[in-house]
Amino acid sequence: MCCVFYRYKITYSKRSEKHSVTAVKVAKTYPYINDLLISTMQAYIDDKEPLKRKRELAADDPRKISKTLSKHPPPPTAELVKAKLSRFCDTSEAQQPTPRSPSEGDNLPDLN
């Protein structure tokens, strides 16, 4: 387990008449960034092949896993859209929506 050292600020509460301590935020430092950039650039310089070369994927690479869990290819999207059922209307209304008739609430008097 690593020891972590914090900076603290002591505050006094007039209401409870007690002292308490709060952690003070310390600005982050990134001392490893220079080493990371140097090693990356050195690997780029030392590489003999172009960056856009084709690379072979390892046998255990997760990108080789299928995009779907299904064992057969999915049907066309248009077929799935046509077969989708709506819980708000029956299938005959879902394929050809009827025009909405104005209700009593739509015919409000003009207040101008």
Residue frames relative to the residue before (quaternion, step in Angstrom):
aa qw qx qy qz dx dy dz
M 1.0000 0.0000 0.0000 0.0000 0.00 0.00 0.00
C 0.3610 -0.7526 0.5187 0.1848 3.54 -0.86 0.97
C 0.3965 -0.6944 0.5455 0.2510 3.54 -1.07 0.72
V 0.1258 -0.7845 0.6055 0.0456 3.55 -0.86 1.00
F 0.1786 -0.7852 0.5876 0.0795 3.54 -0.83 1.01
Y 0.1417 -0.7886 0.5966 0.0459 3.55 -0.86 1.02
R 0.3710 -0.6494 0.5977 0.2887 3.52 -1.32 0.33
Y 0.1427 -0.8060 0.5721 0.0515 3.54 -0.95 0.86
K 0.2059 -0.7378 0.6301 0.1272 3.51 -1.30 0.52
I 0.3065 -0.7487 0.5598 0.1793 3.57 -0.85 0.95
T 0.0531 -0.7837 0.6188 0.0075 3.56 -0.89 0.99
Y 0.2539 -0.7570 0.5858 0.1390 3.54 -1.17 0.63
S 0.2442 -0.7676 0.5793 0.1249 3.55 -0.90 0.97
K 0.3790 -0.7270 0.5280 0.2214 3.56 -0.71 1.09
R 0.6360 0.5609 -0.3239 0.4195 3.55 1.05 -0.77
S 0.7893 0.2808 -0.1567 0.5231 3.59 0.76 -1.00
E 0.3015 -0.7849 0.4784 0.2532 3.57 1.35 -0.25
K 0.5445 0.5734 -0.4159 0.4492 3.54 0.96 0.94
H 0.4124 -0.6585 0.5666 0.2744 3.49 -1.29 0.47
S 0.0141 -0.7721 0.6351 0.0191 3.53 -1.14 0.66
V 0.3384 -0.7349 0.5558 0.1911 3.50 -1.25 0.35
T 0.0872 -0.7762 0.6228 0.0457 3.56 -1.06 0.80
A 0.4950 -0.6537 0.4840 0.3056 3.55 -1.08 0.71
V 0.2870 -0.7390 0.5883 0.1595 3.56 -1.06 0.83
K 0.4331 -0.6944 0.5077 0.2691 3.56 -0.87 0.93
V 0.1949 -0.7658 0.6071 0.0842 3.52 -0.98 0.94
A 0.5246 -0.6348 0.4613 0.3302 3.56 -0.95 0.85
K 0.4469 -0.7010 0.4923 0.2580 3.56 -0.95 0.91
T 0.1640 -0.7499 0.6309 0.1124 3.51 -1.20 0.62
Y 0.1764 -0.7742 0.6016 0.0866 3.52 -1.11 0.70
P 0.0459 -0.8543 0.5171 0.0261 3.62 0.42 1.14
Y 0.6484 0.5481 -0.3174 0.4223 3.61 1.15 -0.45
I 0.4819 0.7024 -0.4312 0.2975 3.61 1.19 -0.33
N 0.6560 0.5130 -0.3288 0.4453 3.62 0.87 -0.87
D 0.6540 0.5028 -0.3132 0.4706 3.60 0.93 -0.86
L 0.6454 0.5262 -0.3148 0.4555 3.59 1.01 -0.83
L 0.6689 0.4912 -0.2968 0.4725 3.58 0.93 -0.89
I 0.6474 0.5177 -0.3200 0.4587 3.58 0.95 -0.85
S 0.6898 0.4697 -0.2978 0.4636 3.60 0.84 -0.90
T 0.6291 0.5282 -0.3365 0.4605 3.61 1.05 -0.69
M 0.6827 0.4760 -0.2890 0.4731 3.57 0.87 -0.92
Q 0.6342 0.5261 -0.3312 0.4598 3.60 1.04 -0.73
A 0.6399 0.5049 -0.3256 0.4792 3.58 1.02 -0.76
Y 0.6347 0.5242 -0.3254 0.4653 3.61 1.04 -0.74
I 0.6733 0.4949 -0.2929 0.4647 3.58 0.94 -0.89
D 0.7124 0.4724 -0.2546 0.4522 3.59 0.92 -0.92
D 0.5745 0.6072 -0.3820 0.3941 3.60 1.19 -0.45
K 0.3552 -0.7676 0.5045 0.1733 3.56 -0.82 1.04
E 0.7165 0.4264 -0.2425 0.4960 3.59 1.10 -0.66
P 0.5823 -0.5913 0.4140 0.3740 3.62 -1.14 0.49
L 0.6231 -0.5642 0.3922 0.3736 3.55 -1.22 0.46
K 0.7136 0.4630 -0.2590 0.4575 3.60 1.04 -0.72
R 0.3449 0.7460 -0.5074 0.2592 3.60 1.10 0.49
K 0.5144 -0.6112 0.4949 0.3419 3.56 -1.22 0.44
R 0.1451 -0.7930 0.5893 0.0525 3.52 -0.93 0.92
E 0.4220 -0.6799 0.5416 0.2574 3.52 -1.10 0.73
L 0.3697 -0.7179 0.5453 0.2250 3.56 -0.96 0.88
A 0.5133 -0.6334 0.4830 0.3195 3.55 -1.09 0.73
A 0.6457 -0.5445 0.3689 0.3881 3.58 -1.19 0.50
D 0.7519 0.3718 -0.2114 0.5017 3.61 1.02 -0.70
D 0.3551 0.7445 -0.4940 0.2749 3.60 1.23 0.32
P 0.4604 -0.7141 0.4488 0.2767 3.64 -0.75 1.00
R 0.5746 0.5921 -0.3903 0.4086 3.63 1.16 -0.32
K 0.6068 0.5526 -0.3559 0.4469 3.59 1.25 -0.21
I 0.5221 0.6209 -0.4161 0.4107 3.57 1.27 -0.18
S 0.5762 -0.6102 0.4234 0.3412 3.57 -1.05 0.78
K 0.5228 -0.6508 0.4552 0.3097 3.58 -1.12 0.69
T 0.7665 0.2257 -0.1459 0.5833 3.58 1.17 -0.46
L 0.5038 -0.6490 0.4819 0.3046 3.55 -1.25 0.39
S 0.5143 0.6631 -0.4046 0.3635 3.56 1.29 -0.31
K 0.4110 -0.7146 0.5134 0.2386 3.57 -1.12 0.70
H 0.7360 0.2881 -0.2099 0.5756 3.60 1.27 -0.10
P 0.6015 -0.5907 0.3858 0.3746 3.61 -1.10 0.55
P 0.5303 -0.6421 0.4389 0.3374 3.63 -1.05 0.63
P 0.5494 -0.5909 0.4604 0.3702 3.58 -1.20 0.46
P 0.6731 -0.4876 0.3468 0.4347 3.60 -1.21 0.26
T 0.6155 -0.5856 0.3912 0.3539 3.56 -1.13 0.72
A 0.6305 0.5442 -0.3405 0.4362 3.59 0.94 -0.83
E 0.6468 0.5141 -0.3150 0.4671 3.58 1.01 -0.79
L 0.6554 0.5040 -0.3110 0.4688 3.60 0.98 -0.78
V 0.6405 0.5166 -0.3272 0.4646 3.60 1.00 -0.80
K 0.6573 0.5104 -0.3102 0.4595 3.58 0.96 -0.85
A 0.7150 0.4589 -0.2529 0.4628 3.59 1.00 -0.78
K 0.5231 0.6549 -0.4179 0.3505 3.61 1.19 -0.35
L 0.2502 -0.7735 0.5700 0.1191 3.55 -0.88 1.00
S 0.2823 -0.7366 0.5888 0.1762 3.54 -1.10 0.73
R 0.3942 -0.7180 0.5144 0.2540 3.57 -0.99 0.73
F 0.6303 0.5544 -0.3301 0.4318 3.60 1.25 -0.15
C 0.7988 0.0893 -0.0619 0.5916 3.58 1.15 -0.38
D 0.5472 -0.6035 0.4486 0.3677 3.55 -1.20 0.39
T 0.7221 -0.4867 0.2838 0.4014 3.57 -1.27 0.35
S 0.6258 0.5352 -0.3610 0.4378 3.62 1.03 -0.61
E 0.6694 0.4751 -0.2978 0.4873 3.61 1.06 -0.71
A 0.6181 0.5721 -0.3512 0.4090 3.59 1.05 -0.71
Q 0.7005 0.4578 -0.2845 0.4677 3.59 1.02 -0.71
Q 0.7965 0.0858 -0.0439 0.5969 3.60 1.02 -0.72
P 0.2170 -0.8015 0.5418 0.1299 3.62 -0.13 1.24
T 0.3831 -0.7094 0.5452 0.2296 3.55 -1.06 0.81
P 0.5320 -0.6213 0.4496 0.3588 3.60 -1.04 0.64
R 0.4812 -0.6832 0.4794 0.2683 3.55 -1.04 0.84
S 0.2855 -0.7427 0.5787 0.1786 3.55 -0.91 0.92
P 0.5255 -0.6414 0.4390 0.3461 3.60 -0.97 0.73
S 0.2766 -0.7492 0.5803 0.1593 3.53 -1.00 0.86
E 0.7192 -0.4401 0.2995 0.4466 3.58 -1.27 0.09
G 0.6525 0.5353 -0.3192 0.4311 3.60 1.02 -0.73
D 0.6274 0.5550 -0.3385 0.4287 3.58 1.17 -0.50
N 0.6970 0.4535 -0.2649 0.4882 3.59 1.13 -0.62
L 0.1204 0.8041 -0.5691 0.1227 3.59 0.49 1.14
P 0.5188 -0.6413 0.4505 0.3415 3.60 -1.04 0.67
D 0.5037 -0.6397 0.4912 0.3095 3.55 -1.15 0.64
L 0.2904 -0.7994 0.5059 0.1439 3.59 -0.66 1.08
N 0.5032 0.6692 -0.4276 0.3409 3.62 1.19 0.01
